[in-house]
Amino acid sequence: MATKAAQDKDEKAAAGEQASSAAKVRFNSANLKSSYANFCNATSTREEVVLNFGVSNNWDRTPQDMEIELSHRIVLSPFAAKRLHTLLAKLMTEYETRYGELKG
């Protein structure tokens, strides 16, 4: 669970990102692993947002028989989740501009 100190650290980091917008960021992908997910579930508490990712192979079953194989859980601070929300909203707007509106 996130602590008050961790939340304060996230707030200061967010403020620092805004103050030093000229900072150069490099991504080290040496240990990066890719996974496929066609299912995502999200829950939250006051201190954290939890995203569960997995794969559903239930193409022929009725909804009451669905089984999802969860493979990853990402725990974010609310501040990081808000930044992710903004990033995904922008990404989906760009996607739909290029490929057309997604229904559903």
C-alpha beads as a LAMMPS data file, in Angstrom:
LAMMPS data file: protein, C-alpha beads

104 atoms
103 bonds

1 atom types
1 bond types

-500.0 500.0 xlo xhi
-500.0 500.0 ylo yhi
-500.0 500.0 zlo zhi

Masses

1 110.0

Atoms # bond

1 1 1 0.000 0.000 0.000
2 1 1 1.179 3.500 -0.711
3 1 1 2.196 5.631 2.232
4 1 1 1.795 9.349 2.790
5 1 1 5.523 9.735 2.119
6 1 1 5.157 7.919 -1.221
7 1 1 2.234 10.160 -2.184
8 1 1 4.256 13.259 -1.256
9 1 1 7.145 11.921 -3.348
10 1 1 4.800 11.398 -6.336
11 1 1 3.418 14.927 -5.950
12 1 1 6.938 16.399 -5.815
13 1 1 7.988 14.317 -8.838
14 1 1 4.960 15.553 -10.790
15 1 1 5.763 19.135 -9.821
16 1 1 9.395 18.582 -10.799
17 1 1 8.341 17.216 -14.192
18 1 1 6.388 20.385 -14.855
19 1 1 9.180 22.654 -13.611
20 1 1 11.887 20.935 -15.634
21 1 1 10.029 20.211 -18.853
22 1 1 13.351 20.467 -20.697
23 1 1 14.730 17.415 -18.845
24 1 1 15.909 14.654 -21.155
25 1 1 14.477 11.191 -20.501
26 1 1 16.155 8.021 -21.720
27 1 1 14.429 4.654 -21.573
28 1 1 16.557 1.613 -20.784
29 1 1 14.799 -1.372 -22.358
30 1 1 17.492 -3.961 -21.602
31 1 1 15.195 -5.889 -19.240
32 1 1 11.908 -5.081 -20.968
33 1 1 9.482 -7.987 -21.398
34 1 1 6.412 -7.876 -23.629
35 1 1 3.134 -9.604 -22.887
36 1 1 -0.219 -9.815 -24.658
37 1 1 -3.458 -9.033 -22.814
38 1 1 -7.028 -8.890 -24.086
39 1 1 -8.491 -8.295 -20.629
40 1 1 -7.941 -5.542 -18.077
41 1 1 -9.662 -4.973 -14.747
42 1 1 -9.143 -1.985 -12.463
43 1 1 -9.867 -1.363 -8.800
44 1 1 -8.797 1.359 -6.411
45 1 1 -8.444 2.424 -2.835
46 1 1 -7.685 5.902 -1.545
47 1 1 -3.952 5.159 -1.745
48 1 1 -3.582 3.136 -4.942
49 1 1 -5.015 2.072 -8.283
50 1 1 -4.623 -1.597 -9.220
51 1 1 -4.682 -2.799 -12.826
52 1 1 -4.924 -6.546 -13.501
53 1 1 -4.058 -7.796 -16.994
54 1 1 -4.703 -11.192 -18.479
55 1 1 -5.921 -13.290 -21.355
56 1 1 -9.409 -14.593 -22.001
57 1 1 -9.569 -17.700 -24.178
58 1 1 -13.331 -18.058 -23.703
59 1 1 -14.593 -17.663 -27.235
60 1 1 -17.385 -20.272 -27.100
61 1 1 -18.482 -20.206 -23.466
62 1 1 -21.349 -18.341 -21.892
63 1 1 -20.462 -15.341 -19.688
64 1 1 -21.107 -17.265 -16.460
65 1 1 -18.384 -19.776 -17.445
66 1 1 -15.670 -17.240 -18.278
67 1 1 -12.205 -17.816 -16.901
68 1 1 -9.509 -15.166 -17.241
69 1 1 -5.866 -16.116 -16.815
70 1 1 -4.374 -13.105 -15.014
71 1 1 -0.705 -12.585 -15.745
72 1 1 0.237 -9.114 -14.500
73 1 1 -0.809 -6.716 -11.745
74 1 1 0.322 -3.101 -11.882
75 1 1 -0.137 -0.968 -8.757
76 1 1 -0.055 2.797 -9.297
77 1 1 -0.390 5.837 -7.108
78 1 1 -3.506 7.883 -7.947
79 1 1 -1.202 10.543 -9.419
80 1 1 0.485 8.053 -11.758
81 1 1 -2.941 6.630 -12.684
82 1 1 -4.144 10.125 -13.602
83 1 1 -1.104 10.609 -15.848
84 1 1 -1.802 7.201 -17.443
85 1 1 -5.438 8.242 -18.003
86 1 1 -4.315 11.402 -19.805
87 1 1 -1.781 9.488 -21.896
88 1 1 -4.298 6.793 -22.924
89 1 1 -6.983 9.367 -23.770
90 1 1 -4.540 11.171 -26.081
91 1 1 -3.374 7.888 -27.618
92 1 1 -6.939 6.717 -28.344
93 1 1 -7.850 10.075 -29.889
94 1 1 -4.858 9.757 -32.225
95 1 1 -5.738 6.116 -32.974
96 1 1 -9.342 6.929 -33.875
97 1 1 -8.207 9.837 -36.044
98 1 1 -6.043 7.469 -38.059
99 1 1 -8.223 4.326 -38.124
100 1 1 -11.784 5.422 -37.324
101 1 1 -13.933 5.457 -34.230
102 1 1 -14.047 2.346 -32.054
103 1 1 -17.532 1.284 -31.008
104 1 1 -18.200 -0.132 -27.559

Bonds

1 1 1 2
2 1 2 3
3 1 3 4
4 1 4 5
5 1 5 6
6 1 6 7
7 1 7 8
8 1 8 9
9 1 9 10
10 1 10 11
11 1 11 12
12 1 12 13
13 1 13 14
14 1 14 15
15 1 15 16
16 1 16 17
17 1 17 18
18 1 18 19
19 1 19 20
20 1 20 21
21 1 21 22
22 1 22 23
23 1 23 24
24 1 24 25
25 1 25 26
26 1 26 27
27 1 27 28
28 1 28 29
29 1 29 30
30 1 30 31
31 1 31 32
32 1 32 33
33 1 33 34
34 1 34 35
35 1 35 36
36 1 36 37
37 1 37 38
38 1 38 39
39 1 39 40
40 1 40 41
41 1 41 42
42 1 42 43
43 1 43 44
44 1 44 45
45 1 45 46
46 1 46 47
47 1 47 48
48 1 48 49
49 1 49 50
50 1 50 51
51 1 51 52
52 1 52 53
53 1 53 54
54 1 54 55
55 1 55 56
56 1 56 57
57 1 57 58
58 1 58 59
59 1 59 60
60 1 60 61
61 1 61 62
62 1 62 63
63 1 63 64
64 1 64 65
65 1 65 66
66 1 66 67
67 1 67 68
68 1 68 69
69 1 69 70
70 1 70 71
71 1 71 72
72 1 72 73
73 1 73 74
74 1 74 75
75 1 75 76
76 1 76 77
77 1 77 78
78 1 78 79
79 1 79 80
80 1 80 81
81 1 81 82
82 1 82 83
83 1 83 84
84 1 84 85
85 1 85 86
86 1 86 87
87 1 87 88
88 1 88 89
89 1 89 90
90 1 90 91
91 1 91 92
92 1 92 93
93 1 93 94
94 1 94 95
95 1 95 96
96 1 96 97
97 1 97 98
98 1 98 99
99 1 99 100
100 1 100 101
101 1 101 102
102 1 102 103
103 1 103 104
